[in-house]
Amino acid sequence: MNLIVVGASYRTAPVSILEQIAVAPTDLATVHDRLLAQSYVSEAVVLSTCNRVEVYAAVNGFHGGLGEICTVLGERAGCSSTDLAEHLYVHYDSAAVQHAFRVASGLDSMVVGEAQILGQLREAYQAAIDHESAGRLLHELMQQALRVGKRAHAETGIDRAGQSVVTAALGVAASAFAVDHECLLGVDCEHPPTDLAGRPALVIGAGAMGSLSLATLARSGAGPLTVTNRGAGRAERLAAAYGATAVPFDDLPAALAGVDVVATATASTEHVLTREAVSRAVEGRDRPLVILDLAVPRDVEPEAAAVPGVVVIDIDRLAASLRTGPAAVDEAAVEEIVGAEVEAFLGWLRGADVAPTVAALRTRADDVVSAELRRLAQRRPDLTDEQRADVAHTVHRVVQRLLHSPTVRVRQLAAEPGGDQYTALLRELFDLEVPRSAQAGEVPDLEEHS
């Protein structure tokens, strides 16, 4: 069984592609079922965030597994896997482990070091557990990835700036007020604002990203703050936590007209803000409206960005601005942690691979001993029960002593690079039949890995 990661991210695909293959929480069960229905895929975890969609899978053949996963993603995108291929990346075995650990550590994030990915990865893993699509291999990978991510944040300063996609987007929003004020409105502004303090703001959506948006806006001094959500109860609870005002979702047009900044991050599959709604909101205004679209699929209709007086900052624009900015953190310490943890995991993987072979060898030895003892009983019916027990004990002891050193040594060798050849040789020498996969054991509580 082998590990494979197939995905697309802000590095390889525009948001138009990401929103086509994005998997909403309500669709996860269907996607898991579709993946596990493939002949080469035996385990799957689906990670879908605002800037990446990835499938982590255990497959029994690289090319077959890759083709099947690409087909499932292509179905979601409404195109062939060939057309989608240019936007995908693939990591296999050790590279898949390294990628998982880098993602969990925030090294592969749009904002390096952001901590939100740990929660997103944990939720993806929990969904796979709920849908019974994670087996022994992905249980171990996900648990270790969460632990590595937690270790990276605890032992290094990778998240010392408190950066996230939201804080980065709000930084771009502040710059938009400072830089775009004149060109947007055609007015003279000798001292354009450089921050969001005192600016009324609206958050659309009360999920994890909406909560982070409201918290970040509150820390920035923006206000008054308003939050809306299709589920009124969640909006009210979130508003109470940050001194904001919750408004009914049906009152969104009125709320939109009264703010300078909008952060929208819903799980809607349709546009929440249309060009028409945005146009009405800026009629007669003398200041720009900056909209942060942090959702995939996008909450804002693309044509809304062309409305005079409106700045739309979506994942594409955010990624472009971050690529041209200076590095925020020193990543060397985290890369070192990831490298060491990858080697440790690969050692476990090689050792885990030899365990069924060693078990099969011992079973074969027990079967041979049992068969010989039965033949002895037929040839020597005169032996007493005590004598038979002594013979059985002696023969078993001899066999176990003969097998002890080779099995200990093959475990040691298997944990080293290239150790899989020793496992294969042992199977060949003794003509052992070993199941291709093992049953997953009990899954530990995820809280300790969050």
C-alpha positions in Angstrom: 0.0 0.0 0.0 1.4 3.4 -1.0 0.6 7.0 -0.1 -0.3 9.6 -2.7 -1.4 13.3 -2.6 -3.2 14.8 -5.5 -4.3 18.4 -5.3 -4.4 22.0 -6.5 -3.7 25.1 -4.6 -3.2 28.9 -5.0 0.3 28.0 -6.3 -1.0 26.0 -9.2 -4.6 27.0 -10.0 -6.6 30.2 -10.2 -9.6 30.6 -7.8 -11.9 29.8 -10.8 -10.4 26.2 -10.8 -10.3 25.8 -7.1 -14.0 26.7 -6.7 -14.9 24.1 -9.3 -13.2 21.3 -7.4 -13.9 22.6 -3.9 -15.7 20.2 -1.6 -18.3 21.7 0.7 -18.9 19.9 4.1 -22.2 18.6 2.8 -20.5 17.0 -0.2 -17.7 15.3 1.7 -19.6 12.0 2.2 -20.3 11.8 -1.5 -16.7 12.5 -2.5 -15.4 10.0 0.0 -17.8 7.3 -1.3 -16.8 8.1 -4.9 -13.1 7.8 -4.1 -13.5 4.5 -2.2 -15.5 3.1 -5.0 -12.4 3.2 -7.2 -10.5 -0.1 -7.6 -7.0 1.3 -6.6 -8.1 3.6 -3.8 -8.5 2.0 -0.3 -8.3 5.1 2.0 -9.0 8.8 1.5 -8.9 12.1 3.3 -10.2 15.2 1.5 -8.8 18.6 2.6 -10.7 21.6 1.0 -9.9 25.1 2.2 -10.1 28.6 0.7 -6.7 28.1 -1.1 -6.3 24.4 -1.6 -8.1 21.2 -2.4 -6.2 18.0 -1.8 -6.9 14.2 -1.7 -4.6 12.2 0.6 -5.0 8.5 -0.4 -3.7 5.0 0.2 -3.5 3.3 -3.1 -2.3 -0.2 -4.3 -0.9 1.2 -7.5 0.5 4.6 -8.3 -0.7 5.1 -11.9 -4.0 3.5 -11.3 -4.6 5.5 -8.1 -3.5 8.7 -9.7 -5.8 8.2 -12.7 -8.8 7.4 -10.5 -8.4 10.4 -8.2 -7.9 12.8 -11.1 -11.1 11.4 -12.6 -13.1 12.1 -9.4 -11.7 15.6 -9.3 -12.4 16.1 -13.0 -16.0 15.1 -12.4 -16.3 17.8 -9.8 -14.7 20.4 -12.1 -17.0 19.4 -15.0 -14.0 18.7 -17.2 -11.7 15.8 -18.2 -8.9 14.8 -15.9 -6.5 15.7 -18.8 -7.8 19.3 -18.9 -7.5 19.5 -15.1 -4.0 18.0 -15.0 -2.1 21.2 -15.7 -3.4 22.6 -12.4 -2.7 19.6 -10.2 0.4 18.5 -8.3 1.2 14.9 -7.2 3.3 13.7 -4.3 4.1 10.0 -3.8 5.3 8.0 -0.7 8.1 10.0 1.0 7.2 13.2 -0.9 3.6 12.7 0.2 4.6 12.5 3.8 6.8 15.6 3.5 4.0 17.5 1.9 1.5 16.6 4.6 3.9 17.7 7.3 4.7 21.0 5.5 1.0 21.7 5.1 0.3 21.0 8.8 3.2 23.2 9.8 2.1 26.2 7.7 5.1 26.1 5.4 2.9 25.5 2.3 0.3 28.1 3.2 -0.4 31.3 1.3 0.5 33.1 4.5 3.5 31.2 5.9 3.0 30.1 9.4 -0.8 30.6 9.6 -2.2 28.3 12.2 -5.7 27.9 10.7 -4.6 25.0 8.5 -4.1 22.8 11.6 -7.8 23.1 12.5 -8.8 22.6 8.8 -6.6 19.5 8.6 -8.1 18.2 11.8 -11.6 18.7 10.5 -10.8 16.9 7.3 -9.4 14.0 9.2 -12.4 13.9 11.5 -14.7 13.9 8.4 -12.8 10.9 7.0 -13.2 9.1 10.3 -16.9 9.8 10.3 -17.2 8.5 6.8 -14.9 5.5 7.6 -12.6 6.4 4.7 -9.4 6.6 6.7 -7.6 3.3 7.3 -4.5 2.3 9.2 -2.1 4.2 6.9 -3.9 7.6 6.8 -4.8 7.4 10.5 -1.1 7.3 11.2 -0.2 10.0 8.6 -2.9 12.4 9.8 -2.2 11.9 13.5 1.5 12.5 12.9 0.9 15.5 10.6 -1.2 17.2 13.3 1.4 16.5 15.9 4.2 17.8 13.7 2.2 21.0 13.0 1.6 21.5 16.7 5.3 21.0 17.4 6.3 23.4 14.7 4.2 26.2 16.2 5.2 25.4 19.8 9.0 25.2 19.2 9.5 27.9 16.6 8.4 31.4 15.9 6.8 30.6 12.6 3.4 32.0 13.8 4.8 34.7 16.0 3.4 37.4 13.8 -0.1 36.0 14.2 -0.6 36.1 10.5 -3.5 34.4 8.7 -5.2 34.7 5.4 -7.6 37.1 7.1 -4.9 39.4 8.5 -3.1 39.4 5.2 -6.3 40.2 3.4 -7.1 43.0 5.8 -3.6 44.4 5.2 -4.3 44.5 1.5 -7.7 46.1 2.3 -6.0 48.9 4.3 -3.6 49.4 1.4 -6.6 49.6 -0.9 -8.0 52.5 1.1 -4.6 54.3 1.0 -3.7 53.6 -2.6 -7.0 53.4 -4.4 -8.9 56.2 -2.8 -8.2 58.8 -5.4 -8.3 56.6 -8.5 -11.6 55.0 -7.3 -13.5 58.1 -6.4 -11.7 60.9 -8.3 -11.3 63.0 -5.2 -8.3 64.8 -3.7 -7.0 63.0 -0.6 -3.8 64.4 0.7 -3.7 62.1 3.7 -5.4 58.8 2.7 -6.1 56.4 5.6 -3.5 53.6 6.2 -5.5 51.4 8.5 -9.0 50.2 9.2 -9.5 51.9 12.6 -12.9 53.4 12.9 -14.2 52.0 9.6 -17.6 50.3 9.8 -17.3 46.6 8.8 -19.6 43.7 7.9 -18.8 40.0 8.2 -20.9 37.6 6.1 -20.7 34.0 7.5 -20.4 32.8 11.0 -18.1 29.8 10.4 -14.4 29.4 11.3 -13.2 32.0 8.7 -16.1 34.4 9.6 -15.2 34.1 13.3 -11.6 34.8 12.6 -12.5 37.8 10.3 -14.6 39.3 13.0 -12.0 38.8 15.7 -9.3 40.3 13.5 -11.4 43.3 12.6 -12.2 43.9 16.2 -8.4 43.9 17.1 -7.7 46.3 14.2 -10.1 48.9 15.7 -12.6 48.7 12.9 -16.2 49.5 13.9 -19.0 49.5 14.4 -19.0 45.8 13.5 -21.9 43.9 12.0 -22.3 40.1 11.3 -24.9 38.2 9.3 -25.4 34.6 8.6 -28.2 32.4 7.1 -28.4 30.8 10.6 -29.4 33.7 12.8 -28.4 31.9 16.0 -24.8 31.5 15.1 -24.6 35.1 14.0 -26.0 36.3 17.3 -23.6 34.2 19.4 -20.6 35.4 17.3 -21.7 39.0 17.5 -22.1 38.8 21.3 -18.5 37.5 21.7 -17.0 40.6 19.9 -19.4 43.4 20.7 -20.9 43.4 17.2 -24.4 43.6 16.0 -26.1 40.6 14.3 -28.5 41.4 11.5 -30.9 39.1 9.7 -29.5 37.7 6.4 -32.5 39.2 4.6 -31.2 42.7 5.7 -27.9 42.2 3.9 -28.5 44.9 1.3 -29.1 47.6 3.9 -26.1 46.4 6.0 -23.9 46.4 2.9 -24.7 50.1 2.2 -23.6 51.2 5.6 -20.1 49.8 5.8 -16.6 50.4 4.3 -15.2 46.9 4.7 -16.9 43.5 4.0 -15.4 40.1 4.8 -17.4 37.3 3.3 -16.6 33.6 3.9 -19.6 31.4 3.6 -20.0 27.8 2.3 -22.5 28.9 -0.3 -22.3 27.3 -3.7 -23.9 30.4 -5.2 -22.8 34.1 -5.2 -23.8 35.9 -2.0 -23.0 39.3 -3.4 -23.9 40.0 -7.0 -22.8 42.9 -9.2 -26.3 44.4 -8.9 -26.3 44.3 -5.1 -22.8 45.8 -4.8 -23.7 48.6 -7.3 -26.8 49.6 -5.2 -24.6 49.6 -2.1 -22.2 52.2 -3.4 -24.7 54.5 -5.1 -24.0 58.1 -3.9 -21.0 57.1 -1.7 -17.9 59.3 -1.4 -15.7 56.5 -0.1 -14.7 53.1 -1.5 -16.2 49.8 -0.5 -13.5 47.1 0.0 -14.8 43.5 -0.1 -12.6 40.6 1.1 -13.9 37.4 -0.6 -12.3 34.6 1.4 -14.6 31.9 0.2 -14.0 29.1 -2.3 -16.3 28.9 -4.3 -16.3 32.7 -4.4 -19.1 34.6 -2.6 -18.7 37.6 -4.8 -19.8 37.6 -8.5 -16.6 38.3 -10.5 -18.3 41.2 -12.4 -18.7 43.1 -9.1 -15.0 44.0 -9.2 -15.8 46.2 -12.2 -18.2 48.5 -10.3 -16.7 52.0 -9.8 -15.8 52.6 -6.2 -15.5 48.9 -5.3 -12.3 46.9 -4.6 -12.7 43.1 -4.5 -9.8 41.2 -2.9 -10.2 37.5 -3.6 -7.8 34.6 -3.2 -6.2 35.3 -6.6 -5.4 39.0 -5.7 -4.3 38.1 -2.2 -1.9 35.4 -3.5 -0.4 37.9 -6.0 0.2 40.5 -3.4 1.8 38.0 -1.0 4.1 36.7 -3.7 5.6 40.1 -4.2 6.0 40.9 -0.5 9.0 40.2 1.8 9.2 36.9 3.7 7.6 37.2 7.1 9.4 34.5 9.0 12.5 32.4 9.0 11.3 28.9 8.0 14.6 27.0 8.5 13.8 25.8 12.0 10.5 24.4 10.8 12.0 22.8 7.7 14.5 21.0 10.0 11.6 19.7 12.2 9.7 18.5 9.2 12.8 16.8 7.8 13.4 14.9 11.0 9.8 13.9 11.4 9.6 12.7 7.8 12.5 10.3 8.4 10.9 9.1 11.6 7.6 8.4 9.9 9.3 6.6 7.0 11.1 4.5 9.5 7.8 3.6 11.1 6.3 2.9 7.7 9.1 0.5 6.7 8.9 -1.2 10.1 5.1 -1.4 9.9 5.5 -3.0 6.4 7.7 -5.8 7.8 5.4 -6.6 10.7 2.8 -8.6 8.7 5.6 -10.5 7.0 7.2 -11.5 10.3 3.8 -12.5 11.6 3.2 -14.6 8.5 6.6 -16.3 9.0 5.8 -17.2 12.6 2.4 -18.5 11.6 4.1 -20.6 8.9 6.5 -22.0 11.5 3.6 -22.8 13.9 1.7 -24.6 11.2 4.8 -26.7 10.3 5.4 -27.6 14.0 1.7 -28.5 14.5 1.6 -30.7 11.4 4.8 -32.6 12.5 3.4 -33.1 16.0 0.2 -34.6 14.6 2.3 -37.0 12.5 4.4 -37.9 15.6 1.2 -38.7 17.5 0.1 -41.0 14.7 3.5 -42.8 14.5 4.0 -43.0 18.3 0.6 -43.6 19.9 2.5 -45.1 22.9 3.7 -41.7 24.0 2.0 -40.3 27.1 0.4 -36.9 27.3 3.3 -35.6 29.3 5.8 -36.9 26.8 3.9 -35.3 23.9 3.8 -32.0 25.8 7.6 -32.1 26.4 8.3 -32.8 22.7 5.9 -30.0 21.7 7.5 -27.6 24.1 11.0 -28.5 22.9 10.2 -28.2 19.2 8.4 -24.9 19.6 11.3 -23.5 21.6 13.9 -24.6 19.0 11.8 -22.9 16.2 11.3 -19.7 18.1 15.0 -19.5 18.9 15.9 -20.0 15.3 13.5 -17.3 14.2 14.3 -14.8 16.9 17.6 -13.3 15.5 16.5 -13.1 11.8 13.2 -11.5 12.7 14.8 -8.9 15.0 17.4 -8.2 12.4 14.9 -7.8 9.5 12.9 -5.3 11.6 16.1 -3.3 12.1 17.0 -3.4 8.4 13.5 -2.7 7.3 13.5 0.6 9.2 16.5 1.8 7.2 16.4 3.4 3.8 15.8 0.7 1.2 14.7 -1.7 3.9 11.7 -2.8 1.9 14.0 -5.1 -0.1 14.6 -7.2 3.0 10.9 -7.6 3.6 10.3 -8.7 -0.1 13.3 -11.1 0.1 11.8 -12.7 3.3 8.5 -13.2 1.6 10.2 -14.7 -1.5 12.5 -17.1 0.5 9.6 -18.6 2.6 6.9 -18.2 -0.1 4.8 -16.2 2.3 1.3 -14.8 1.5 0.8 -11.5 3.3 -2.4 -9.5 3.1 -1.9 -6.2 1.2 -3.5 -4.1 4.0 -4.2 -4.4 7.7 -7.2 -3.4 9.6 -7.1 0.0 11.3 -7.0 -0.1 15.0 -8.8 2.1 17.5 -8.4 5.8 16.7 -7.0 7.9 19.5 -8.8 11.0 20.6 -8.0 13.8 18.2 -8.1 16.5 20.9 -4.5 15.7 21.8 -3.4 16.4 18.2 -5.2 19.7 17.7 
